[in-house]
Every structure is written in structure tokens, then in C-alpha cells.
């Protein structure tokens, strides 16, 4: 039963590894990929052939030494020169082409997963899934950035190196087992009065030696699979928290949160070191065995063949040839022993990428509102909005806003105002019903994003700044009350950290004023501004949407913002037991 389960687990893993590997070799780059792979296979076969030639050279060279035959000695030295040169050329190009294949494969897989991660807001939905499912579930992977950056690199490296190593081992075994069989002779012994002879004795000894070594290696080294998987996750968690400290450096400094963050980082790093210590101990146990296994294999063929050499049955050259052939067969049969640590890492990496792949498939069945792009109005029918955990926020909402409107959305904190905006934008996956939304619309979130780099890139994001003249870029900054930045368009900086909260909000508004959309959805877009600045900014946003024959929809708690809106939607909490937490009503502005 246990053997059946292990076989089933191996088949599952092999299927997963093939599913991850196949797309590249069937992609638009398939002929280059297959050509490189075939070249690497041919070079590996060439190295095995060179080993056969070196094995034959061993006999001739050492026989010449034993016979003190100077002519053959110098002849074989000359032969060694061109054999060694050919071996070096093959080895160099095998390394180069292998690295080239790994690099190109990694580049393709990285592009493939980046496309899937960034398409259809998958990166956003994966983060939302954290609220709906327990951490580290297959459909809720930790640290997607680490899986794309590190796991893909390890997967391509291990897949190529291990498969080529296995191929090399198989071909080497096929090439040398016949040589060793012929050289080793038979082993005769008497048992219970009968004589027995075992042909190819050295071959059978190599098989038994390596079979025992492989079984022991698996039982000693298998804890490394789980430990490698956990190590990658813990390293990524530690790195991710340091990135968060850097991103929120000002807030942490204002709160005097250094001690807390240090404790958090120390705790994460302690878990990294704790798991790594367990991994080191597991590797130490395996190295104890593999080192003994490898050292014993050096003298084992001499011990077995020594009686025939001292009896004069074979010469020194044949003894060295037997030792070389046994080493090649033993090395081929010991591929599992020698590669176990790499196999454990490959298994962990494959499992992580497989769960990452599963997370994309898990996003497919999420029900979303049927959205139609309409350039005239915002209109919903039977719109229902839920949280990731399934709690219904709003049910059967009927909304309508037309060109020329200015609507203020209000409600208690946490009532789902921003979630409703996400539904309007078409990025909230937990909504259903019918929704028409304007095509020419821009959303100003509570926390605007600015890429690190030149200010012109942050202002034009996500479009190219080349679409706008410097005059347009500077005018947008002036209109958004940021005249101090007009001379810094080419200054590269981390604008999310350099600018104050109010400046970040005004820079986000400058984007809107630059691009001039018909509709603007503003989520607490002026919460960090003073009342005078807020008045100027809202006047300009209203002028913009009216001139473009669009509308303005805002979320705001300040009473002063209400003056710029002619209509008001309000989210009101329902009584306990109601099908939804809130109801949406239109009230007097």
C-alpha cells in the first residue's frame, strides 16, 4: 500500500513537472528551444563517448608504463592531448548552450507568468483571495513576486541540469556496463559441495552497491523536500516585510514603530534561521552517508580485482581500466544518490509553481458583474456586491448617473463605498448583476500609486509621457496646485515617499487634469488638502467633466465637499438578519 502511494505521488510530481515544462517547448520559440535541447543532448552523448575513449586509453597507457615501453608511452601521451582538447571543447559548449537554454526558458516563463499575473487584474484578485481563504492554500499562494523571480529560475535550472544528468547517467551506464562485464570476468565459489560461477561479477557488485546506496539516501534525505519548500517561503516573507518597512518608512518613523518592526523582522528571520538549521542538519546527515559512499567506491573495484592482478591474470592497465569502468557504472547508478539534494529542491520549487498555477485557475469561476462600456451614463440593475468571504454588502442596487451629474457617495466607515467604486471600475470580482459604465473615466484612489523614476513618468502613468508636451505636463501641475514641481519633470525619485500625503493627492489630480477624461471617480481624493485647496481642486474637476460632457462621482466625509455635488447616494446599515449589510438610497444633496 505504501509503495503504491509513493508511486502515485511520483506520477503526480512527474505530471506536474511536465505540465510546467511543456508550454515553452510548444510555444512560439519551440524550434529554437528544441534545437538547443537537441544540441545539449548531442554534447552530453559526446562527453560519454569521450569517457569511453579515455577508458580505452587507460589500458594502453598503464600497460606501457608496466612494460616500460617508451614508444607506446609517448604515443599515448600524444593521443591524450587531442582527446583532452576535444573533451574541453565539448564541455565548454555543453556549459554554454545549457546556460543559454536555461536563460531563454526562464525569460519565456517569466514573461508568461508576468502576463498572467498582470492580466485581468489577477494580481489584485490573488491579494483579495487572502481574505477568503486560509494562508498558503493552493489557490492563495504566498509571495507571487518570489515565485516569478526565484522559483522560475530554480525550476528551469534544476529541470535542465537534472534531466541532462539523468540522460548522461543512462547513456554512460549503457556504454560502460558491457565494458565492465567483459573486463571483470567471473567469480567462482564453492557452496555445499557445488561450484558456482557468477559472470560479470563487478557489474552485479556495482548494481547492489548503488541500489543499497539509493535506498538509504532516500530515507536519510527525504526530509529536505519539505524543508526546502518551507525555506523558500520563509525567505520570501522576510524579504517582503523589509520591503514594506521601506515603503512605509515615514509612517513607521512618525509612529516610532522601529522597535516593533525590528521585533517583527527578528521574528521572521528567526524562523528563517530555525528552518535553515533543520535543513543543514538534514543535509549533514545525507553528506555523512554520501561522502562515505563516494570514498568507498574509490577503493571498492581495486579490492575486488586485486586478487586477479596479484595472481597475474590481468595487468596494471587492465586493472586501471576496470577501475575506470567501474567508476563510470557506479557513477551512473549513483545519479540518484549524488543528485538527491538537487532533486529535493526541484520538488519543492515544482510544488510552489504548481500551486501558483492552480491559483490562476481558481480565479476563473469567480462570478463578476456583467459590465458593458457605455460613454453616456453609469447605470446598474440588480447589482449585488459581496466581500471576499462571501458576506453580502449590497443587494439589488439600482443606480443611475448621467452626463452633467455630480454625485456624492456617503456612508459609515467600512460600509463598502470604496468597494462599490472598485465595482464601477470593473476590478471587483465579487459582484454580480448588470452594470453599464462610461468608457472615458478615471479613478482617483485613496492611495494613488506613483512609479519610481522621473516625475513626468509618475504624472503620465500609466501612459507614456511622450504623448504629452512639457507645456501640458507643467500646466497640469500648476492646475493641481503643485507649481513647485514644474521644474522637476526629469528628476527621478521615489515619489510615493518623497511627497507628502497632500502632494500625492494633488499629483493624482494632476493626472486627471492632464488626461481630461469625461468621467471622474474620486475616492477621498482631497482628504489631505486644506479647505481652500480642496475648493480650487473641486472647481477645476467640475469644470473639466462639464466641458467634456461627463460627470463627477465622489466619496468624501467632509461636509465642505457636498457643496460641489447636486446628488447624494447614501449607504445605510440594515437591521440584523437582512440579506445584505447595507442598502443604497438617493437622498437630498
C-alpha positions as CSV (number, residue, x, y, z in Angstrom):
1,X,0.0,0.0,0.0
2,X,2.8,2.4,1.0
3,X,4.7,1.6,-2.2
4,X,1.6,2.3,-4.3
5,X,1.1,5.6,-2.6
6,X,4.7,6.6,-3.3
7,X,4.4,5.5,-6.9
8,X,1.2,7.6,-7.2
9,X,2.9,10.6,-5.6
10,X,5.9,10.2,-8.1
11,X,3.5,10.1,-11.1
12,X,1.7,13.2,-9.8
13,X,5.0,15.0,-9.5
14,X,6.2,13.9,-12.9
15,X,2.9,15.1,-14.4
16,X,3.2,18.5,-12.7
17,X,6.8,18.9,-13.8
18,X,5.8,18.0,-17.4
19,X,2.9,20.4,-17.3
20,X,5.2,23.2,-16.3
21,X,7.9,22.3,-18.8
22,X,5.8,21.6,-21.9
23,X,4.4,25.1,-22.7
24,X,7.9,26.6,-23.6
25,X,8.8,23.7,-25.9
26,X,5.4,24.1,-27.7
27,X,5.5,28.0,-27.7
28,X,6.4,30.4,-30.5
29,X,10.1,29.7,-29.6
30,X,9.7,26.0,-29.8
31,X,12.1,25.4,-32.7
32,X,15.0,27.4,-31.0
33,X,14.2,25.6,-27.7
34,X,14.1,22.2,-29.3
35,X,17.3,22.9,-31.3
36,X,19.2,23.9,-28.2
37,X,17.9,20.9,-26.3
38,X,19.0,18.6,-29.1
39,X,22.4,20.2,-29.2
40,X,22.8,19.8,-25.5
41,X,21.8,16.1,-25.7
42,X,24.3,15.6,-28.5
43,X,27.1,17.2,-26.5
44,X,26.2,15.1,-23.5
45,X,26.4,12.0,-25.7
46,X,29.7,13.3,-27.0
47,X,31.1,13.5,-23.4
48,X,30.1,9.9,-22.7
49,X,31.8,8.8,-25.9
50,X,34.9,10.7,-24.8
51,X,34.8,8.8,-21.5
52,X,34.7,5.5,-23.4
53,X,37.8,6.6,-25.3
54,X,39.6,7.7,-22.1
55,X,38.8,4.3,-20.6
56,X,40.4,2.6,-23.6
57,X,43.4,5.0,-23.2
58,X,43.8,4.0,-19.6
59,X,44.6,0.3,-20.5
60,X,47.1,1.2,-23.2
61,X,48.8,3.9,-21.2
62,X,49.3,1.9,-17.9
63,X,50.3,-1.2,-19.8
64,X,53.0,0.9,-21.5
65,X,54.2,2.0,-18.0
66,X,54.2,-1.5,-16.7
67,X,56.1,-2.8,-19.7
68,X,58.4,0.2,-19.7
69,X,57.5,0.7,-23.4
70,X,58.6,4.3,-24.1
71,X,57.4,4.4,-27.7
72,X,53.8,3.5,-26.7
73,X,54.0,5.7,-23.7
74,X,54.8,8.8,-25.8
75,X,52.3,7.8,-28.4
76,X,49.5,7.6,-25.8
77,X,50.6,11.0,-24.3
78,X,50.1,12.5,-27.8
79,X,46.7,10.8,-28.1
80,X,45.8,12.1,-24.7
81,X,46.5,15.6,-25.9
82,X,43.9,15.7,-28.7
83,X,41.4,13.6,-26.6
84,X,41.7,16.2,-23.8
85,X,41.3,19.1,-26.3
86,X,38.2,17.5,-27.7
87,X,36.8,16.9,-24.2
88,X,37.4,20.5,-23.2
89,X,35.7,21.9,-26.4
90,X,32.6,19.7,-25.8
91,X,32.5,20.5,-22.1
92,X,32.7,24.3,-22.7
93,X,30.0,24.3,-25.3
94,X,27.8,22.0,-23.3
95,X,28.0,24.5,-20.4
96,X,27.4,27.5,-22.7
97,X,24.4,26.0,-24.5
98,X,22.9,24.7,-21.3
99,X,23.1,28.1,-19.7
100,X,21.7,29.7,-22.8
101,X,18.7,27.3,-22.8
102,X,18.1,27.9,-19.1
103,X,18.2,31.7,-19.6
104,X,15.9,31.6,-22.6
105,X,13.5,29.3,-20.9
106,X,13.5,31.4,-17.7
107,X,12.9,34.5,-19.8
108,X,9.9,32.9,-21.6
109,X,8.4,31.5,-18.4
110,X,8.9,34.9,-16.6
111,X,7.1,36.7,-19.4
112,X,4.4,34.1,-19.5
113,X,3.7,34.3,-15.7
114,X,4.0,38.1,-15.6
115,X,1.4,38.3,-18.4
116,X,-1.0,36.0,-16.5
117,X,-0.3,37.8,-13.2
118,X,-1.0,41.2,-14.6
119,X,-3.8,40.3,-17.0
120,X,-7.4,40.7,-16.0
121,X,-6.4,42.1,-12.6
122,X,-5.2,38.7,-11.5
123,X,-2.5,40.2,-9.2
124,X,-5.3,42.1,-7.5
125,X,-7.6,39.2,-7.2
126,X,-4.9,37.0,-5.7
127,X,-4.4,39.5,-2.9
128,X,-8.2,39.6,-2.4
129,X,-8.2,35.8,-2.1
130,X,-6.2,36.1,1.1
131,X,-9.4,37.4,2.8
132,X,-11.4,34.5,1.5
133,X,-9.1,31.6,2.1
134,X,-6.6,30.5,4.7
135,X,-2.9,31.4,4.2
136,X,-0.8,29.2,1.9
137,X,-3.8,27.4,0.4
138,X,-3.2,26.2,-3.2
139,X,-5.5,29.0,-4.5
140,X,-3.9,31.6,-2.3
141,X,-0.1,31.5,-2.9
142,X,2.3,33.4,-0.7
143,X,4.6,35.9,-2.3
144,X,3.8,35.8,-6.1
145,X,6.8,38.0,-6.7
146,X,9.2,35.4,-5.3
147,X,7.6,32.6,-7.3
148,X,8.1,34.6,-10.5
149,X,11.6,35.9,-9.7
150,X,13.2,33.0,-7.9
151,X,11.2,29.8,-8.3
152,X,11.1,30.0,-12.1
153,X,14.9,30.5,-12.2
154,X,15.4,27.4,-9.9
155,X,12.9,25.4,-11.8
156,X,14.5,25.9,-15.2
157,X,18.0,25.4,-13.8
158,X,17.1,22.2,-11.9
159,X,15.0,20.8,-14.8
160,X,17.7,21.1,-17.4
161,X,20.6,20.0,-15.1
162,X,18.8,17.0,-13.6
163,X,17.3,15.7,-16.9
164,X,20.6,16.1,-18.6
165,X,22.3,14.4,-15.7
166,X,19.9,11.5,-15.8
167,X,20.4,11.2,-19.6
168,X,24.1,11.2,-19.1
169,X,23.8,8.5,-16.4
170,X,21.7,6.3,-18.6
171,X,23.9,6.6,-21.6
172,X,27.1,6.1,-19.5
173,X,25.6,3.0,-17.9
174,X,24.7,1.6,-21.4
175,X,28.1,2.4,-22.7
176,X,30.2,1.0,-19.8
177,X,28.2,-1.9,-18.5
178,X,29.3,-4.1,-21.4
179,X,32.9,-3.0,-21.0
180,X,32.9,-3.7,-17.3
181,X,31.1,-7.1,-17.9
182,X,33.9,-8.2,-20.2
183,X,36.7,-6.9,-18.0
184,X,35.5,-8.2,-14.7
185,X,35.4,-11.9,-15.5
186,X,33.5,-14.4,-13.4
187,X,33.5,-15.0,-9.7
188,X,33.8,-18.7,-8.8
189,X,33.0,-20.1,-5.4
190,X,32.0,-23.4,-3.8
191,X,28.9,-23.8,-1.7
192,X,27.6,-27.1,-0.2
193,X,30.0,-29.1,-2.3
194,X,28.9,-27.4,-5.5
195,X,30.9,-24.9,-7.6
196,X,29.2,-21.8,-8.9
197,X,30.4,-19.1,-11.2
198,X,28.9,-15.6,-11.4
199,X,29.7,-13.9,-14.8
200,X,30.2,-10.1,-14.9
201,X,30.7,-10.1,-11.1
202,X,31.8,-6.4,-11.0
203,X,28.6,-5.4,-12.7
204,X,26.4,-7.1,-10.1
205,X,28.5,-5.7,-7.3
206,X,28.1,-2.1,-8.8
207,X,24.3,-2.7,-9.0
208,X,24.0,-4.0,-5.5
209,X,26.3,-1.2,-4.1
210,X,24.3,1.6,-5.8
211,X,20.9,0.1,-5.1
212,X,21.6,0.0,-1.4
213,X,23.0,3.5,-1.6
214,X,20.0,4.9,-3.4
215,X,17.5,3.4,-0.9
216,X,19.5,4.6,2.1
217,X,19.9,8.1,0.5
218,X,16.1,8.4,0.0
219,X,15.3,7.6,3.6
220,X,18.1,9.8,5.0
221,X,17.4,12.8,2.7
222,X,13.7,12.9,2.2
223,X,13.1,15.5,5.0
224,X,14.8,18.0,2.8
225,X,11.9,18.2,0.4
226,X,9.6,19.8,2.9
227,X,12.4,21.9,4.5
228,X,13.4,23.3,1.1
229,X,9.7,24.3,0.4
230,X,9.4,26.0,3.8
231,X,12.8,27.7,3.4
232,X,11.8,29.4,0.2
233,X,8.5,30.6,1.8
234,X,10.2,32.0,4.9
235,X,12.9,33.8,3.0
236,X,10.3,35.4,0.8
237,X,8.3,36.5,3.9
238,X,11.3,38.1,5.5
239,X,12.3,39.9,2.3
240,X,8.7,41.1,1.8
241,X,8.4,42.6,5.3
242,X,11.7,44.6,4.7
243,X,10.2,46.0,1.5
244,X,7.1,47.1,3.5
245,X,9.3,48.8,6.0
246,X,10.9,50.7,3.2
247,X,7.6,51.6,1.6
248,X,6.1,52.9,4.8
249,X,9.2,54.3,6.3
250,X,7.7,57.7,7.0
251,X,4.6,56.3,8.8
252,X,6.7,54.0,10.8
253,X,9.1,56.8,11.8
254,X,6.2,59.1,12.8
255,X,4.7,56.3,15.0
256,X,8.1,55.5,16.5
257,X,7.5,51.9,15.3
258,X,11.1,51.0,14.8
259,X,11.2,48.6,17.8
260,X,8.0,46.8,16.7
261,X,9.3,46.4,13.1
262,X,12.7,45.2,14.5
263,X,10.8,42.6,16.6
264,X,8.7,41.6,13.5
265,X,11.8,41.3,11.3
266,X,13.7,39.4,14.1
267,X,10.8,37.0,14.4
268,X,10.7,36.3,10.7
269,X,14.5,36.0,10.5
270,X,14.5,33.6,13.5
271,X,12.0,31.4,11.6
272,X,14.3,31.6,8.5
273,X,17.3,30.5,10.6
274,X,15.4,27.9,12.5
275,X,14.2,26.2,9.4
276,X,17.6,26.6,7.8
277,X,19.2,24.9,10.8
278,X,16.9,21.9,10.4
279,X,17.8,21.9,6.7
280,X,21.5,22.0,7.4
281,X,21.2,19.1,9.8
282,X,19.2,17.1,7.2
283,X,21.9,17.9,4.7
284,X,24.6,17.0,7.2
285,X,23.1,13.5,7.7
286,X,22.9,13.0,4.0
287,X,26.5,14.2,3.4
288,X,27.7,11.7,6.1
289,X,26.4,8.9,4.1
290,X,27.2,10.2,0.5
291,X,30.8,11.0,1.5
292,X,31.3,7.5,2.9
293,X,29.5,6.1,-0.1
294,X,31.7,8.0,-2.6
295,X,35.0,7.3,-0.8
296,X,34.3,3.6,-0.5
297,X,33.5,3.5,-4.2
298,X,37.1,4.7,-5.0
299,X,38.8,1.6,-3.5
300,X,36.0,-0.9,-4.0
301,X,36.9,-2.0,-7.5
302,X,40.6,-2.4,-6.5
303,X,39.7,-4.6,-3.6
304,X,37.6,-6.8,-5.8
305,X,40.0,-7.0,-8.7
306,X,43.2,-7.1,-6.7
307,X,43.4,-11.0,-6.4
308,X,43.3,-11.3,-10.2
309,X,46.0,-8.6,-10.6
310,X,48.4,-10.2,-8.0
311,X,47.8,-13.6,-9.5
312,X,49.0,-12.3,-12.8
313,X,45.6,-12.8,-14.5
314,X,45.4,-9.2,-15.5
315,X,48.0,-6.4,-16.0
316,X,48.1,-2.9,-14.4
317,X,46.5,-1.3,-17.5
318,X,43.5,-3.7,-17.3
319,X,43.2,-3.1,-13.5
320,X,43.0,0.7,-14.2
321,X,40.6,0.1,-17.0
322,X,38.4,-2.0,-14.6
323,X,38.6,0.7,-12.0
324,X,37.7,3.4,-14.6
325,X,34.8,1.4,-16.0
326,X,33.5,0.5,-12.5
327,X,33.7,4.2,-11.6
328,X,31.6,5.1,-14.6
329,X,29.0,2.4,-14.0
330,X,28.9,3.2,-10.3
331,X,28.6,6.9,-11.0
332,X,25.8,6.4,-13.4
333,X,23.9,4.1,-11.0
334,X,24.6,6.6,-8.2
335,X,22.9,9.5,-10.0
336,X,20.0,9.4,-7.5
337,X,22.4,9.5,-4.6
338,X,24.5,12.3,-6.0
339,X,21.6,14.4,-7.1
340,X,19.3,13.9,-4.1
341,X,19.7,17.4,-2.6
342,X,19.0,19.0,-6.0
343,X,16.0,16.7,-6.5
344,X,14.6,17.8,-3.1
345,X,15.0,21.5,-4.1
346,X,13.5,20.8,-7.6
347,X,10.5,19.0,-6.0
348,X,9.9,22.0,-3.6
349,X,10.2,24.5,-6.5
350,X,7.9,22.5,-8.7
351,X,5.3,22.2,-5.9
352,X,5.3,26.0,-5.4
353,X,5.0,26.8,-9.1
354,X,2.2,24.2,-9.4
355,X,0.2,25.8,-6.6
356,X,0.9,29.2,-8.3
357,X,-0.5,27.8,-11.5
358,X,-3.6,26.5,-9.6
359,X,-4.2,29.9,-8.1
360,X,-4.8,31.3,-11.6
361,X,-7.2,28.6,-12.4
362,X,-9.0,29.2,-9.1
363,X,-9.7,32.8,-10.3
364,X,-11.7,31.7,-13.3
365,X,-15.0,30.7,-11.8
366,X,-15.4,33.9,-9.7
367,X,-18.7,35.5,-10.6
368,X,-18.5,39.1,-11.7
369,X,-21.0,41.8,-12.7
370,X,-21.7,41.8,-16.4
371,X,-20.2,45.1,-17.3
372,X,-20.9,47.0,-20.6
373,X,-18.9,50.0,-21.6
374,X,-21.1,53.0,-22.2
375,X,-19.9,56.5,-22.9
376,X,-23.1,58.2,-21.7
377,X,-24.1,57.0,-18.3
378,X,-23.4,54.9,-15.2
379,X,-26.3,52.5,-14.8
380,X,-26.8,49.4,-12.7
381,X,-29.6,46.9,-12.3
382,X,-29.9,44.3,-9.6
383,X,-26.3,45.0,-8.6
384,X,-25.1,42.9,-5.7
385,X,-21.7,43.4,-4.1
386,X,-20.1,41.0,-1.6
387,X,-16.8,40.7,0.4
388,X,-14.2,38.0,-0.5
389,X,-15.5,35.9,2.4
390,X,-19.0,35.9,0.9
391,X,-20.7,38.4,3.2
392,X,-23.1,40.5,1.1
393,X,-22.6,44.2,1.4
394,X,-25.2,45.4,-1.1
395,X,-28.0,43.6,-2.9
396,X,-30.3,44.5,-5.9
397,X,-28.9,48.1,-6.1
398,X,-30.4,50.3,-8.8
399,X,-28.1,53.2,-9.7
400,X,-28.1,55.8,-12.4
401,X,-25.9,58.8,-13.1
402,X,-25.8,60.7,-16.4
403,X,-23.7,63.4,-18.1
404,X,-23.8,66.6,-16.2
405,X,-24.4,65.0,-12.8
406,X,-22.2,65.4,-9.7
407,X,-22.9,62.6,-7.2
408,X,-21.6,62.3,-3.6
409,X,-21.4,58.8,-2.2
410,X,-21.6,58.7,1.6
411,X,-22.0,56.1,4.3
412,X,-20.4,54.9,7.6
413,X,-16.7,53.9,7.6
414,X,-16.3,50.4,6.3
415,X,-19.7,50.3,4.6
416,X,-18.2,49.5,1.2
417,X,-18.0,52.8,-0.5
418,X,-14.6,52.1,-2.0
419,X,-15.7,48.6,-2.8
420,X,-18.6,50.0,-4.8
421,X,-16.1,52.2,-6.7
422,X,-14.0,49.1,-7.4
423,X,-17.1,47.5,-8.9
424,X,-17.7,50.6,-11.0
425,X,-14.1,50.3,-12.3
426,X,-14.7,46.6,-13.2
427,X,-11.9,45.2,-10.9
428,X,-14.0,43.8,-8.1
429,X,-14.6,40.1,-8.7
430,X,-17.3,39.6,-6.1
431,X,-20.1,41.4,-7.7
432,X,-23.0,40.3,-10.0
433,X,-25.8,41.9,-11.8
434,X,-25.9,44.3,-14.8
435,X,-23.6,47.3,-14.9
436,X,-23.1,50.0,-17.6
437,X,-20.2,52.3,-17.0
438,X,-18.6,55.1,-19.0
439,X,-15.7,54.4,-21.2
440,X,-13.8,57.7,-20.7
441,X,-13.4,57.5,-17.0
442,X,-10.5,57.9,-14.5
443,X,-10.5,56.8,-10.8
444,X,-8.6,58.6,-8.1
445,X,-8.0,56.1,-5.3
446,X,-7.4,56.8,-1.7
447,X,-3.8,55.7,-2.1
448,X,-2.5,56.7,-5.5
449,X,0.4,54.8,-7.0
450,X,3.5,56.5,-8.5
451,X,6.2,54.6,-10.1
452,X,9.8,55.3,-9.1
453,X,11.6,57.3,-11.8
454,X,11.2,60.7,-13.5
455,X,8.3,62.9,-12.4
456,X,7.0,63.0,-15.9
457,X,6.5,59.2,-15.8
458,X,4.6,59.5,-12.5
459,X,2.4,62.2,-13.9
460,X,1.5,60.5,-17.1
461,X,1.2,57.0,-15.6
462,X,0.1,54.6,-17.0
463,X,0.6,56.2,-20.4
464,X,3.9,57.3,-21.9
465,X,4.9,60.9,-21.1
466,X,5.9,61.2,-24.7
467,X,2.2,61.6,-25.5
468,X,2.2,65.0,-23.8
469,X,4.3,68.1,-24.3
470,X,6.2,69.7,-21.4
471,X,3.8,72.6,-21.6
472,X,0.9,70.3,-20.9
473,X,2.7,68.5,-18.1
474,X,3.7,71.7,-16.4
475,X,0.2,73.2,-16.8
476,X,-1.4,70.1,-15.1
477,X,1.0,70.5,-12.2
478,X,0.1,74.2,-11.9
479,X,-3.7,73.5,-12.1
480,X,-3.3,70.9,-9.3
481,X,-1.6,73.5,-7.1
482,X,1.9,72.0,-7.5
483,X,3.9,74.9,-9.1
484,X,7.0,73.9,-7.1
485,X,7.3,70.7,-9.2
486,X,7.1,72.2,-12.7
487,X,10.9,72.3,-13.0
488,X,11.4,68.7,-11.8
489,X,9.9,66.8,-14.6
490,X,13.2,64.9,-15.3
491,X,14.1,64.4,-11.7
492,X,14.0,60.7,-10.8
493,X,12.9,59.8,-7.3
494,X,10.6,57.6,-5.1
495,X,7.7,60.0,-5.3
496,X,5.4,57.9,-3.0
497,X,8.0,58.5,-0.3
498,X,9.2,62.0,-1.2
499,X,5.9,63.7,-1.5
500,X,3.6,64.4,1.4
501,X,0.1,63.0,1.5
502,X,-1.4,66.2,0.3
503,X,1.1,66.5,-2.5
504,X,0.5,62.9,-3.6
505,X,-3.3,63.6,-3.8
506,X,-2.7,66.7,-5.9
507,X,-0.3,64.8,-8.2
508,X,-3.0,62.2,-8.7
509,X,-5.5,65.0,-9.5
510,X,-2.9,66.5,-11.9
511,X,-3.0,63.3,-13.9
512,X,-6.8,63.7,-14.3
513,X,-6.4,67.3,-15.3
514,X,-3.7,66.3,-17.8
515,X,-5.7,63.5,-19.4
516,X,-9.1,65.2,-19.4
517,X,-11.5,62.2,-19.1
518,X,-15.2,62.6,-19.3
519,X,-16.0,61.0,-16.0
520,X,-14.0,61.2,-12.7
521,X,-14.5,58.9,-9.7
522,X,-12.8,60.4,-6.7
523,X,-12.3,58.3,-3.5
524,X,-11.4,60.7,-0.7
525,X,-9.3,62.5,-3.2
526,X,-8.8,65.7,-1.2
527,X,-8.8,64.3,2.4
528,X,-5.3,65.6,3.0
529,X,-5.9,69.0,1.5
530,X,-6.8,72.2,3.3
531,X,-10.3,73.6,2.6
532,X,-9.1,76.4,0.3
533,X,-7.0,74.0,-1.8
534,X,-9.9,71.5,-1.9
535,X,-12.3,74.2,-3.2
536,X,-9.9,75.1,-6.0
537,X,-9.3,71.5,-7.0
538,X,-13.0,70.5,-7.0
539,X,-13.9,73.6,-9.0
540,X,-11.4,72.5,-11.7
541,X,-12.6,68.9,-11.6
542,X,-16.2,70.0,-12.1
543,X,-15.2,72.4,-14.9
544,X,-13.3,69.5,-16.6
545,X,-16.2,67.0,-16.6
546,X,-18.8,69.6,-17.6
547,X,-16.7,70.7,-20.5
548,X,-16.2,67.1,-21.5
549,X,-19.9,66.4,-21.1
550,X,-19.3,63.8,-18.3
551,X,-19.9,63.6,-14.6
552,X,-18.2,63.6,-11.2
553,X,-18.8,60.9,-8.6
554,X,-17.1,61.3,-5.2
555,X,-16.6,59.6,-1.9
556,X,-16.0,62.1,0.9
557,X,-16.8,62.6,4.6
558,X,-16.2,66.3,4.7
559,X,-19.3,68.5,4.6
560,X,-17.5,71.0,2.5
561,X,-17.3,68.6,-0.4
562,X,-21.0,68.2,-0.5
563,X,-21.3,71.8,-1.9
564,X,-19.8,70.6,-5.2
565,X,-22.4,67.9,-5.8
566,X,-26.0,68.0,-6.8
567,X,-27.0,64.5,-5.9
568,X,-26.2,62.2,-2.9
569,X,-26.2,58.4,-2.6
570,X,-26.1,57.1,0.9
571,X,-25.3,53.6,2.2
572,X,-27.4,52.9,5.3
573,X,-26.9,49.9,7.6
574,X,-29.7,47.4,7.7
575,X,-31.1,45.6,10.7
576,X,-29.6,42.3,11.7
577,X,-30.9,39.4,9.7
578,X,-31.3,41.4,6.5
579,X,-29.9,39.7,3.3
580,X,-27.3,42.5,2.9
581,X,-25.4,44.6,5.4
582,X,-26.3,47.9,3.7
583,X,-28.9,49.5,1.5
584,X,-28.3,52.3,-1.0
585,X,-30.7,55.2,-1.2
586,X,-30.6,58.5,-3.0
587,X,-31.2,61.5,-0.7
588,X,-31.3,65.2,-1.0
589,X,-27.9,66.7,-1.6
